[in-house]
Amino acid sequence: MNAGHRRLLVIDAAVNLLLGLLLLLFPSGIAAWLGAPTAVSAFYPSILGAVLFGIGLALVLEVKRTGPGPRGLGTAGAICINFCGAGVLAAWLIAAPPAVPLRGQILLWSIAIGVLAIGLVELLSGAWRQ
C-alpha cells in the first residue's frame, strides 16, 4: 500500500474513531449537534457509535498491516465491528434495557448474542491471520 493510501486510511480511521467515541460518550448531544434524528433514549446513537468505532479499529488494522497479515477490512475488521456493536448492545440491554415488548427484548438479545457468536467463530477460526 502506498503512502497516500495509508494517509487516507489514517484520516478515515481517525474520523471514525473520534465520531464513534463521541457518540458512545455523549450520544444524545452529538446526535443533535450532527442534526441526526434524536431519540428519547441514547440507545441508537451509542450503537451507531460502537459500529463507527469498530470500523475505525478495522481501518487502523489495515494501515498497520505489512505483508500477508490480518486485513483491517477483512475478517479481522469484521471481528472488531462485531465485538464493538454486540458489546455495546449487550451493555445497553443489561444496564438500561429499552422499554420494548418482550419480543423486542428477544430480538435485541438474539442480535447481540448472534453477532458476538459470529465474531467469536471468526476469531477462533484463525481466518483473520490470512
C-alpha positions in Angstrom: 0.0 0.0 0.0 1.4 3.4 -0.9 1.9 6.3 1.4 -1.1 8.2 0.0 -3.4 5.3 0.6 -2.1 4.9 4.1 -2.7 8.5 4.8 -6.3 8.3 3.6 -6.9 5.2 5.8 -5.4 7.0 8.8 -7.7 10.0 8.3 -10.7 7.8 7.7 -9.8 5.8 10.9 -9.4 9.0 12.9 -12.7 10.3 11.8 -14.5 7.0 12.6 -12.8 6.6 15.9 -13.5 10.2 17.0 -17.1 10.2 15.9 -17.7 6.7 17.3 -16.1 7.7 20.7 -18.2 10.9 20.8 -21.4 9.0 20.1 -20.5 6.5 22.8 -19.7 9.1 25.4 -22.3 11.8 24.5 -24.9 10.0 22.3 -27.8 12.5 22.6 -25.8 15.7 22.4 -23.7 14.6 19.4 -26.7 13.2 17.5 -28.5 16.6 18.0 -25.3 18.5 17.1 -24.9 16.5 13.9 -28.6 17.1 13.0 -29.4 13.4 13.2 -32.8 12.5 14.5 -32.7 12.3 18.2 -34.4 9.7 20.3 -35.7 9.7 23.8 -33.0 7.2 24.7 -29.3 7.2 23.8 -29.6 3.6 22.7 -29.4 4.0 18.9 -26.8 6.8 18.8 -24.5 4.7 21.1 -25.0 1.6 18.9 -24.0 3.7 15.9 -21.0 5.0 17.9 -19.9 1.4 18.6 -20.2 0.5 14.9 -18.2 3.5 13.8 -15.6 2.9 16.4 -15.3 -0.7 15.2 -14.9 0.5 11.7 -12.2 2.9 12.9 -10.3 0.0 14.5 -10.6 -2.0 11.3 -9.1 0.8 9.4 -6.2 1.0 11.9 -5.6 -2.7 11.4 -5.4 -2.2 7.7 -3.0 0.7 7.9 -0.7 -1.3 10.3 -0.7 -4.4 8.1 2.6 -5.3 6.4 2.8 -8.4 4.2 0.3 -11.2 4.4 -1.1 -10.3 7.9 -4.6 -9.6 9.0 -6.5 -7.3 6.7 -8.3 -4.5 8.5 -11.5 -4.7 6.5 -11.4 -8.4 6.0 -12.2 -10.9 8.7 -10.1 -9.0 11.4 -12.2 -5.9 10.6 -15.4 -7.8 10.8 -14.4 -9.1 14.3 -13.7 -5.6 15.5 -17.1 -4.4 14.2 -19.0 -7.4 15.6 -17.4 -7.2 19.0 -18.0 -3.4 19.3 -21.6 -3.5 18.1 -22.6 -6.6 20.1 -20.7 -5.5 23.2 -22.4 -2.1 23.4 -25.8 -3.6 22.5 -25.4 -6.1 25.3 -24.2 -3.4 27.7 -27.3 -1.4 27.0 -29.6 -4.4 27.4 -28.1 -5.1 30.8 -27.6 -1.6 32.2 -30.6 0.2 30.8 -32.9 -2.1 29.0 -35.1 -0.3 26.4 -38.8 -0.1 27.1 -39.8 -2.5 24.3 -42.2 -5.5 24.4 -40.8 -9.0 25.2 -40.5 -9.8 21.5 -38.3 -6.7 21.1 -36.1 -7.8 24.0 -35.8 -11.3 22.5 -34.9 -9.8 19.1 -32.3 -7.4 20.6 -30.7 -10.2 22.7 -30.7 -12.5 19.7 -28.9 -9.9 17.6 -26.3 -9.2 20.4 -25.6 -12.9 21.0 -25.7 -13.8 17.3 -23.3 -11.0 16.3 -21.0 -11.9 19.2 -21.1 -15.6 18.3 -20.1 -14.8 14.7 -17.2 -12.7 15.9 -16.0 -15.5 18.2 -16.3 -18.1 15.4 -14.3 -15.8 13.1 -11.7 -15.2 15.9 -11.3 -18.8 16.8 -11.2 -20.0 13.2 -7.9 -18.1 12.7 -9.2 -16.8 9.3 -8.2 -13.3 10.3 -4.5 -14.3 10.1 -4.6 -14.8 6.4 
